[in-house]
Amino acid sequence: QVQLVESGGGLVQPGGSLRLSCAASIRIFSAYAMAWYRQAPGKQRELVAQVTSAGTTHYVDSVKGRFTISRDNAKNTVSLQMNSLKPEDTAVYFCNARQSTTIVYWGQGTQVTVSS
């Protein structure tokens, strides 16, 4: 059974940093594209950052230059380093693993709150 377990969320002041981690119990982790999504209250879930199986990264424009996604295939983990956090980054952040359009897994989510 595949499990994605996120950690690292919390409360941080504007301008601060957080690092989210996702531990995946996936047999062939390296074959999956890994991503972080977020969902703010009253808004649709949006893709924040993705790293493909080949290591190519993609970011939504609003986090470019502030967030960095990385993966460690030896440890079956994906991380999201978030710097210069803004109140509008407040959301529940979800880890996502995708092998194809039909093989997709989600974590439970971790709350990130940016507030003074």
Backbone torsions as a table, in degrees:
resi	resn	phi	psi	omega
1	GLN	NA	127.3	-178.0
2	VAL	-79.0	134.5	175.0
3	GLN	-132.5	138.3	172.3
4	LEU	-119.3	122.1	-176.3
5	VAL	-120.8	114.5	-180.0
6	GLU	-89.0	153.1	174.4
7	SER	-152.4	164.0	173.5
8	GLY	104.5	-3.4	178.4
9	GLY	-72.4	172.8	179.1
10	GLY	160.1	-165.6	179.8
11	LEU	-102.9	131.0	-179.8
12	VAL	-141.8	150.7	178.3
13	GLN	-78.7	155.0	175.5
14	PRO	-54.1	137.2	-176.9
15	GLY	90.2	-9.7	-178.9
16	GLY	-82.7	-175.4	-177.1
17	SER	-131.1	151.5	171.8
18	LEU	-143.2	153.8	175.0
19	ARG	-125.1	118.1	176.8
20	LEU	-94.1	143.7	176.1
21	SER	-129.7	150.4	178.3
22	CYS	-134.1	120.9	176.7
23	ALA	-100.4	126.1	-174.2
24	ALA	-114.5	128.3	173.9
25	SER	-95.5	75.2	-177.5
26	ILE	-122.0	134.6	-173.4
27	ARG	-62.7	-47.0	179.7
28	ILE	-120.1	73.7	-174.2
29	PHE	-56.1	-39.0	-175.0
30	SER	-64.3	-16.9	-178.9
31	ALA	-84.6	-5.8	-175.3
32	TYR	-102.1	140.5	163.5
33	ALA	-77.8	134.8	-179.2
34	MET	-115.0	144.7	-176.1
35	ALA	-149.4	161.6	170.0
36	TRP	-118.1	130.6	173.1
37	TYR	-115.2	164.6	173.3
38	ARG	-142.8	154.4	177.9
39	GLN	-139.9	116.5	176.7
40	ALA	-90.6	158.4	-179.6
41	PRO	-56.3	129.5	177.5
42	GLY	77.2	5.9	-178.3
43	LYS	-121.8	161.9	177.0
44	GLN	-76.8	154.3	175.3
45	ARG	-67.1	135.9	-179.0
46	GLU	-128.7	148.5	175.4
47	LEU	-72.6	128.5	179.0
48	VAL	-98.7	-51.2	-177.4
49	ALA	-155.9	148.4	-179.6
50	GLN	-139.5	145.3	171.3
51	VAL	-129.1	123.3	-177.4
52	THR	-76.5	174.5	177.4
53	SER	-63.8	-24.6	178.6
54	ALA	-86.9	-5.9	177.9
55	GLY	96.5	2.7	177.7
56	THR	-74.1	136.3	-178.1
57	THR	-111.4	153.1	178.2
58	HIS	-143.2	139.7	179.6
59	TYR	-130.9	147.7	169.8
60	VAL	-69.6	146.7	-173.2
61	ASP	-55.2	-36.0	-173.9
62	SER	-67.8	-14.3	-179.2
63	VAL	-116.2	-2.5	-179.4
64	LYS	-58.7	133.6	-179.1
65	GLY	85.9	-10.4	-179.6
66	ARG	-116.4	-34.3	-177.4
67	PHE	-109.7	147.5	175.9
68	THR	-134.7	124.8	176.5
69	ILE	-99.8	142.7	178.5
70	SER	-148.4	155.6	178.9
71	ARG	-130.4	151.1	175.6
72	ASP	-126.7	100.5	-176.0
73	ASN	-68.7	-23.9	178.8
74	ALA	-73.1	-27.2	-177.8
75	LYS	-109.2	0.2	-178.4
76	ASN	56.3	46.6	-180.0
77	THR	-131.1	152.9	171.6
78	VAL	-132.5	140.5	-176.3
79	SER	-126.6	157.5	175.2
80	LEU	-132.9	108.6	175.3
81	GLN	-87.3	121.3	-176.1
82	MET	-117.5	116.3	179.4
83	ASN	-115.3	164.3	178.1
84	SER	48.9	49.3	-175.3
85	LEU	-66.6	145.2	-179.0
86	LYS	-120.0	157.2	177.5
87	PRO	-54.7	-33.2	-179.5
88	GLU	-72.7	-5.2	173.0
89	ASP	-83.4	-6.9	179.3
90	THR	-61.1	125.1	-177.3
91	ALA	-178.3	171.5	166.4
92	VAL	-89.1	128.1	-177.8
93	TYR	-104.0	131.7	-175.9
94	PHE	-118.0	136.7	172.4
95	CYS	-85.8	140.7	-177.3
96	ASN	-134.9	136.0	175.6
97	ALA	-123.6	129.5	-177.1
98	ARG	-134.9	124.6	174.7
99	GLN	-101.4	-31.5	178.2
100	SER	-156.4	-174.8	179.8
101	THR	-68.1	-19.7	-178.0
102	THR	-109.4	-10.6	179.3
103	ILE	-112.2	93.4	-174.8
104	VAL	-137.0	135.8	179.0
105	TYR	-128.8	150.1	-179.3
106	TRP	-127.9	147.5	169.7
107	GLY	-84.8	178.3	-178.2
108	GLN	-79.8	-21.7	179.9
109	GLY	100.7	152.4	176.6
110	THR	-137.2	136.1	-175.0
111	GLN	-81.4	132.4	171.7
112	VAL	-120.2	122.9	179.2
113	THR	-123.9	123.7	179.3
114	VAL	-111.9	109.3	-174.9
115	SER	-158.7	147.6	175.5
116	SER	-93.2	NA	NA
